[in-house]
Amino acid sequence: MRTTSIRLADGRELVYYDHDGSPPRVGTDRRHLEPRPPGSELRYDALLDAWVIVAAYRQERIYFPAAEDCPLCPSREGHPSEVPAADYDVVVLENRFPALLGTEPSAVDEAAAGPLLRRPGSGRCEVVCFSPRHDASFVDLSLDDASLVLEAWTDRTKVLSAIPAVEQVFCFENRGAEIGVTLQHPHGQIYAYPFVTPRTSRMLASVGAHRRRTGRNLFDDVLAAERQEGTRIVTSNRSWTAFVPHAARWPYEVHLYPHRRTPDLVALDDEQREDFPPIYLDLLARFDGLFGGRTPYISAWHQAPVREGRADTALHLELFTTRRTVDKLKYLAASESGMDAFANDVLPEMAAQRLRELAR
């Protein structure tokens, strides 16, 4: 893998991740761009012990541009894009409309503010372009190209974790308008948060309680129990197992665990890296087979925070769709959105059976 870092016209960083045999990427961003936003704000929800990001300038971000105006395609004559080069393998660039911006941690006087705490929204938001092809999707990548994306995710996790303001790095992909995607080009994102996210905090609390109660690791025990029972296993290879979780929230939801527990992508060994692309591409193909087309999905890497819980947190990927039938979506209505109490419309064992039947 070869990396090349450049600066865009407004000062944002862009990094080309290329196969060793690919030609050097050239091109200068000659666009006139507005100055970057001053930054967002974090507001503390004292009742839920969680930070909320407020970034009002994101209302102006690009919304469903025509294919010929896609900002993530390579630049061409008459169409300078976010990517100055005429071609690329994988590109990572700072988001033009970031929810988080800033490298230094921000202190807050909790005693003076009372329950109405606020502080600058430090952190970083990046866009990961998986392919120069506008009409492609991750599932269309070759094994080598999927491996390159994994290396980009890994490198960005390492780089972003070293930023003083960052407490957790989250790599993810949203696919499909039903999920909320507003750019059709195949891409994902990375959020480097200045706090540990609420979901991860809940996981850490459960893992800690399990360790105190049993002396064992909860992630290890969950994976072992799913592998032993077997009814929700979708597929596996020598390094990874994919299963529908026992208490799945979504109609079709798969968790992908490495057999050897690691805290984050950086800690994966060579065998785990080699075995990830084929099983992940297989899972994405099975998801597309569910409804006979491009199934909308969210794919989310759960990694250990930068400074806490690393000994017991297990890296894993969660893949799920909001679609429950060909023509019906799983909407998050009052129980889910208002009370965070999910009701699943599909029996997890039946979802696993259906996904097993879709082996390609």
GIBELHU-V501051 format. One record per residue. N is the residue number from 0. PHI is phi as a letter, one per 40 degrees, with the letter a starting at -180 (* if undefined). OMEGA is omega in degrees with one decimal (999 if undefined). BURIAL is b if it has 16 or more other ideal C-beta (glycine too) atoms within 10 Angstrom, else e. Layout:
BEGIN
n->N phi->PHI omega->OMEGA burial->BURIAL
n->N phi->PHI omega->OMEGA burial->BURIAL
END
This chain:
BEGIN
n->0 phi->* omega->176.8 burial->e
n->1 phi->b omega->178.6 burial->e
n->2 phi->b omega->176.9 burial->e
n->3 phi->b omega->-178.3 burial->e
n->4 phi->b omega->176.0 burial->e
n->5 phi->b omega->175.6 burial->b
n->6 phi->b omega->175.6 burial->e
n->7 phi->c omega->-171.8 burial->b
n->8 phi->d omega->-179.5 burial->e
n->9 phi->c omega->175.5 burial->e
n->10 phi->g omega->179.0 burial->e
n->11 phi->c omega->178.2 burial->b
n->12 phi->c omega->171.1 burial->e
n->13 phi->b omega->179.4 burial->b
n->14 phi->b omega->172.3 burial->b
n->15 phi->c omega->172.3 burial->b
n->16 phi->b omega->-173.5 burial->b
n->17 phi->b omega->169.7 burial->b
n->18 phi->c omega->-176.0 burial->e
n->19 phi->d omega->-177.7 burial->e
n->20 phi->c omega->-178.2 burial->e
n->21 phi->c omega->179.6 burial->e
n->22 phi->c omega->176.5 burial->e
n->23 phi->d omega->-179.9 burial->e
n->24 phi->c omega->-178.8 burial->b
n->25 phi->b omega->178.8 burial->e
n->26 phi->h omega->178.5 burial->b
n->27 phi->b omega->178.7 burial->e
n->28 phi->c omega->-177.1 burial->b
n->29 phi->b omega->179.4 burial->e
n->30 phi->c omega->169.2 burial->e
n->31 phi->c omega->-177.1 burial->e
n->32 phi->b omega->175.1 burial->e
n->33 phi->c omega->177.1 burial->e
n->34 phi->d omega->179.2 burial->e
n->35 phi->c omega->178.6 burial->e
n->36 phi->c omega->-176.6 burial->e
n->37 phi->c omega->-178.7 burial->e
n->38 phi->h omega->-178.0 burial->b
n->39 phi->c omega->-178.9 burial->b
n->40 phi->b omega->172.8 burial->e
n->41 phi->b omega->175.1 burial->b
n->42 phi->b omega->-173.3 burial->e
n->43 phi->c omega->173.4 burial->b
n->44 phi->c omega->-174.4 burial->e
n->45 phi->c omega->-178.6 burial->e
n->46 phi->c omega->-179.0 burial->e
n->47 phi->b omega->-179.2 burial->e
n->48 phi->f omega->-176.5 burial->e
n->49 phi->a omega->176.9 burial->e
n->50 phi->c omega->176.5 burial->b
n->51 phi->b omega->179.2 burial->e
n->52 phi->c omega->176.2 burial->b
n->53 phi->b omega->-177.2 burial->e
n->54 phi->b omega->-172.0 burial->b
n->55 phi->c omega->-179.2 burial->e
n->56 phi->c omega->179.5 burial->e
n->57 phi->c omega->174.1 burial->e
n->58 phi->c omega->-175.6 burial->e
n->59 phi->c omega->-176.3 burial->e
n->60 phi->c omega->-174.7 burial->e
n->61 phi->c omega->-173.2 burial->e
n->62 phi->b omega->177.1 burial->e
n->63 phi->f omega->175.1 burial->e
n->64 phi->c omega->174.3 burial->e
n->65 phi->c omega->-176.8 burial->e
n->66 phi->d omega->-178.1 burial->e
n->67 phi->c omega->179.0 burial->e
n->68 phi->b omega->-176.5 burial->e
n->69 phi->d omega->-178.9 burial->b
n->70 phi->c omega->-177.1 burial->b
n->71 phi->b omega->173.1 burial->b
n->72 phi->c omega->174.5 burial->b
n->73 phi->d omega->177.5 burial->b
n->74 phi->c omega->175.5 burial->b
n->75 phi->a omega->-179.2 burial->e
n->76 phi->d omega->179.8 burial->e
n->77 phi->g omega->179.3 burial->e
n->78 phi->b omega->173.6 burial->e
n->79 phi->c omega->-176.2 burial->b
n->80 phi->b omega->175.1 burial->b
n->81 phi->c omega->-178.4 burial->b
n->82 phi->b omega->-174.2 burial->b
n->83 phi->c omega->-176.9 burial->b
n->84 phi->c omega->179.1 burial->b
n->85 phi->c omega->178.0 burial->e
n->86 phi->a omega->175.9 burial->e
n->87 phi->a omega->173.1 burial->b
n->88 phi->c omega->173.7 burial->b
n->89 phi->b omega->179.8 burial->b
n->90 phi->b omega->170.8 burial->b
n->91 phi->b omega->179.3 burial->b
n->92 phi->b omega->175.5 burial->b
n->93 phi->c omega->180.0 burial->b
n->94 phi->c omega->179.1 burial->b
n->95 phi->c omega->179.3 burial->b
n->96 phi->b omega->-171.3 burial->e
n->97 phi->c omega->172.0 burial->b
n->98 phi->c omega->-178.2 burial->b
n->99 phi->b omega->-177.1 burial->b
n->100 phi->a omega->178.1 burial->b
n->101 phi->h omega->-173.7 burial->b
n->102 phi->b omega->-174.3 burial->e
n->103 phi->c omega->176.5 burial->e
n->104 phi->c omega->-177.7 burial->e
n->105 phi->b omega->178.3 burial->e
n->106 phi->c omega->179.0 burial->e
n->107 phi->b omega->178.7 burial->e
n->108 phi->c omega->-175.1 burial->e
n->109 phi->c omega->-177.6 burial->e
n->110 phi->c omega->-177.9 burial->e
n->111 phi->c omega->-174.8 burial->e
n->112 phi->c omega->-175.1 burial->e
n->113 phi->g omega->-178.1 burial->e
n->114 phi->c omega->-174.9 burial->e
n->115 phi->c omega->-177.8 burial->e
n->116 phi->c omega->172.1 burial->b
n->117 phi->a omega->176.4 burial->e
n->118 phi->a omega->-179.8 burial->b
n->119 phi->c omega->-179.6 burial->b
n->120 phi->c omega->178.6 burial->b
n->121 phi->c omega->-179.2 burial->b
n->122 phi->h omega->-178.3 burial->b
n->123 phi->a omega->177.1 burial->b
n->124 phi->b omega->-177.2 burial->b
n->125 phi->b omega->175.3 burial->b
n->126 phi->b omega->178.8 burial->b
n->127 phi->b omega->177.6 burial->b
n->128 phi->c omega->-173.9 burial->b
n->129 phi->c omega->-173.1 burial->b
n->130 phi->a omega->174.0 burial->b
n->131 phi->c omega->-177.7 burial->b
n->132 phi->c omega->-177.2 burial->e
n->133 phi->c omega->-174.6 burial->e
n->134 phi->c omega->-178.1 burial->e
n->135 phi->c omega->173.0 burial->e
n->136 phi->a omega->-177.7 burial->b
n->137 phi->d omega->-177.1 burial->b
n->138 phi->c omega->-179.9 burial->b
n->139 phi->c omega->-177.6 burial->b
n->140 phi->c omega->171.1 burial->b
n->141 phi->c omega->176.8 burial->e
n->142 phi->d omega->179.8 burial->e
n->143 phi->c omega->-179.8 burial->e
n->144 phi->c omega->177.0 burial->b
n->145 phi->c omega->176.1 burial->b
n->146 phi->c omega->178.8 burial->b
n->147 phi->c omega->176.0 burial->b
n->148 phi->c omega->177.8 burial->b
n->149 phi->d omega->178.8 burial->b
n->150 phi->c omega->177.1 burial->b
n->151 phi->c omega->175.8 burial->b
n->152 phi->d omega->-177.6 burial->b
n->153 phi->c omega->-179.1 burial->b
n->154 phi->c omega->-180.0 burial->b
n->155 phi->c omega->176.3 burial->b
n->156 phi->d omega->179.9 burial->b
n->157 phi->c omega->-178.0 burial->e
n->158 phi->c omega->-176.2 burial->b
n->159 phi->c omega->179.3 burial->b
n->160 phi->c omega->-179.7 burial->b
n->161 phi->c omega->178.2 burial->e
n->162 phi->c omega->-175.4 burial->b
n->163 phi->d omega->-175.8 burial->e
n->164 phi->c omega->-168.4 burial->b
n->165 phi->c omega->177.2 burial->b
n->166 phi->b omega->-178.8 burial->b
n->167 phi->a omega->179.2 burial->b
n->168 phi->b omega->-175.2 burial->b
n->169 phi->b omega->175.3 burial->b
n->170 phi->c omega->-176.5 burial->b
n->171 phi->a omega->172.8 burial->b
n->172 phi->b omega->166.6 burial->b
n->173 phi->b omega->175.1 burial->b
n->174 phi->b omega->174.8 burial->b
n->175 phi->h omega->179.0 burial->b
n->176 phi->c omega->-179.9 burial->e
n->177 phi->c omega->178.8 burial->e
n->178 phi->c omega->-177.0 burial->e
n->179 phi->h omega->179.7 burial->e
n->180 phi->c omega->179.5 burial->e
n->181 phi->b omega->172.9 burial->e
n->182 phi->b omega->-173.7 burial->b
n->183 phi->c omega->-179.3 burial->b
n->184 phi->c omega->-179.2 burial->b
n->185 phi->c omega->-176.8 burial->b
n->186 phi->a omega->171.8 burial->b
n->187 phi->b omega->-179.3 burial->b
n->188 phi->a omega->173.5 burial->b
n->189 phi->b omega->174.0 burial->b
n->190 phi->b omega->172.7 burial->b
n->191 phi->b omega->-171.2 burial->b
n->192 phi->c omega->173.4 burial->b
n->193 phi->c omega->178.6 burial->b
n->194 phi->a omega->172.5 burial->b
n->195 phi->c omega->-173.4 burial->b
n->196 phi->c omega->-178.7 burial->b
n->197 phi->d omega->-179.3 burial->e
n->198 phi->c omega->179.4 burial->e
n->199 phi->c omega->177.9 burial->b
n->200 phi->c omega->178.0 burial->b
n->201 phi->c omega->177.0 burial->e
n->202 phi->c omega->-179.3 burial->b
n->203 phi->c omega->178.4 burial->b
n->204 phi->c omega->179.4 burial->e
n->205 phi->c omega->179.8 burial->e
n->206 phi->c omega->179.2 burial->b
n->207 phi->c omega->178.8 burial->e
n->208 phi->c omega->179.0 burial->e
n->209 phi->c omega->178.6 burial->b
n->210 phi->c omega->179.9 burial->e
n->211 phi->c omega->-176.4 burial->e
n->212 phi->c omega->-171.0 burial->e
n->213 phi->b omega->-174.7 burial->e
n->214 phi->g omega->-177.3 burial->e
n->215 phi->b omega->178.3 burial->e
n->216 phi->c omega->-175.8 burial->b
n->217 phi->c omega->178.8 burial->b
n->218 phi->c omega->178.1 burial->b
n->219 phi->c omega->-177.2 burial->e
n->220 phi->c omega->178.1 burial->e
n->221 phi->c omega->-179.8 burial->b
n->222 phi->c omega->179.8 burial->b
n->223 phi->c omega->-179.6 burial->e
n->224 phi->c omega->178.6 burial->e
n->225 phi->c omega->180.0 burial->b
n->226 phi->c omega->-179.8 burial->e
n->227 phi->c omega->-179.9 burial->e
n->228 phi->c omega->170.1 burial->e
n->229 phi->g omega->-172.6 burial->e
n->230 phi->c omega->-178.8 burial->e
n->231 phi->b omega->176.0 burial->b
n->232 phi->c omega->177.7 burial->b
n->233 phi->c omega->179.2 burial->b
n->234 phi->a omega->178.5 burial->b
n->235 phi->a omega->169.0 burial->b
n->236 phi->b omega->-172.9 burial->e
n->237 phi->c omega->-174.0 burial->e
n->238 phi->b omega->-171.5 burial->b
n->239 phi->b omega->171.8 burial->b
n->240 phi->b omega->177.4 burial->b
n->241 phi->b omega->-178.2 burial->b
n->242 phi->a omega->169.1 burial->b
n->243 phi->c omega->-175.8 burial->b
n->244 phi->c omega->179.9 burial->b
n->245 phi->d omega->-179.0 burial->e
n->246 phi->b omega->-178.6 burial->e
n->247 phi->d omega->177.4 burial->b
n->248 phi->c omega->-172.3 burial->b
n->249 phi->b omega->-177.4 burial->b
n->250 phi->d omega->176.0 burial->b
n->251 phi->b omega->-174.5 burial->b
n->252 phi->b omega->-179.0 burial->b
n->253 phi->b omega->173.1 burial->b
n->254 phi->b omega->-177.4 burial->b
n->255 phi->b omega->-176.2 burial->b
n->256 phi->b omega->166.6 burial->b
n->257 phi->c omega->-178.7 burial->b
n->258 phi->c omega->175.1 burial->b
n->259 phi->c omega->-175.8 burial->e
n->260 phi->c omega->173.6 burial->b
n->261 phi->b omega->-178.4 burial->b
n->262 phi->c omega->-175.0 burial->b
n->263 phi->a omega->-178.4 burial->b
n->264 phi->c omega->-178.5 burial->b
n->265 phi->c omega->-174.8 burial->e
n->266 phi->c omega->177.0 burial->b
n->267 phi->c omega->177.0 burial->b
n->268 phi->c omega->-174.7 burial->e
n->269 phi->c omega->-179.3 burial->e
n->270 phi->c omega->178.0 burial->e
n->271 phi->c omega->178.3 burial->b
n->272 phi->c omega->179.5 burial->b
n->273 phi->c omega->-174.3 burial->b
n->274 phi->c omega->-178.6 burial->b
n->275 phi->c omega->-174.1 burial->b
n->276 phi->d omega->-178.0 burial->b
n->277 phi->c omega->-177.8 burial->e
n->278 phi->c omega->179.2 burial->b
n->279 phi->c omega->177.4 burial->b
n->280 phi->c omega->176.9 burial->b
n->281 phi->c omega->178.8 burial->b
n->282 phi->c omega->179.7 burial->b
n->283 phi->c omega->177.7 burial->b
n->284 phi->c omega->177.2 burial->e
n->285 phi->c omega->178.0 burial->b
n->286 phi->c omega->178.2 burial->b
n->287 phi->c omega->178.3 burial->b
n->288 phi->c omega->-177.7 burial->b
n->289 phi->d omega->-172.3 burial->b
n->290 phi->b omega->174.1 burial->b
n->291 phi->g omega->179.8 burial->e
n->292 phi->a omega->179.6 burial->e
n->293 phi->c omega->-179.2 burial->e
n->294 phi->c omega->175.1 burial->b
n->295 phi->c omega->-179.1 burial->b
n->296 phi->a omega->167.0 burial->b
n->297 phi->b omega->176.6 burial->b
n->298 phi->b omega->-168.3 burial->b
n->299 phi->b omega->173.6 burial->b
n->300 phi->c omega->174.2 burial->b
n->301 phi->b omega->-178.6 burial->b
n->302 phi->b omega->176.3 burial->b
n->303 phi->c omega->172.0 burial->b
n->304 phi->d omega->-176.2 burial->b
n->305 phi->c omega->-170.4 burial->b
n->306 phi->b omega->179.3 burial->e
n->307 phi->a omega->174.8 burial->e
n->308 phi->g omega->-173.4 burial->b
n->309 phi->c omega->-177.9 burial->e
n->310 phi->c omega->-173.8 burial->e
n->311 phi->b omega->-178.7 burial->b
n->312 phi->c omega->-178.7 burial->b
n->313 phi->b omega->170.8 burial->b
n->314 phi->d omega->171.7 burial->b
n->315 phi->a omega->179.6 burial->b
n->316 phi->b omega->176.5 burial->b
n->317 phi->b omega->-177.8 burial->b
n->318 phi->b omega->179.7 burial->b
n->319 phi->a omega->177.5 burial->b
n->320 phi->b omega->176.1 burial->b
n->321 phi->c omega->-179.0 burial->b
n->322 phi->c omega->178.2 burial->b
n->323 phi->b omega->170.6 burial->b
n->324 phi->a omega->-179.5 burial->e
n->325 phi->d omega->-174.3 burial->e
n->326 phi->b omega->179.6 burial->e
n->327 phi->b omega->175.7 burial->e
n->328 phi->b omega->172.5 burial->e
n->329 phi->c omega->179.6 burial->b
n->330 phi->c omega->175.2 burial->e
n->331 phi->c omega->-177.6 burial->e
n->332 phi->c omega->-167.1 burial->e
n->333 phi->d omega->-176.1 burial->e
n->334 phi->c omega->-178.7 burial->e
n->335 phi->c omega->-175.9 burial->e
n->336 phi->c omega->-176.2 burial->e
n->337 phi->c omega->-175.3 burial->e
n->338 phi->b omega->-178.5 burial->e
n->339 phi->f omega->177.3 burial->e
n->340 phi->b omega->-173.7 burial->e
n->341 phi->c omega->170.9 burial->e
n->342 phi->b omega->-175.8 burial->e
n->343 phi->c omega->-178.9 burial->b
n->344 phi->c omega->-176.3 burial->e
n->345 phi->b omega->177.8 burial->b
n->346 phi->c omega->-176.5 burial->e
n->347 phi->d omega->179.4 burial->b
n->348 phi->c omega->178.3 burial->e
n->349 phi->c omega->176.3 burial->e
n->350 phi->c omega->178.7 burial->b
n->351 phi->c omega->178.9 burial->b
n->352 phi->c omega->179.5 burial->e
n->353 phi->c omega->180.0 burial->b
n->354 phi->c omega->176.0 burial->b
n->355 phi->c omega->-178.5 burial->e
n->356 phi->c omega->-175.1 burial->e
n->357 phi->c omega->176.5 burial->b
n->358 phi->d omega->-178.5 burial->e
n->359 phi->c omega->999 burial->e
END
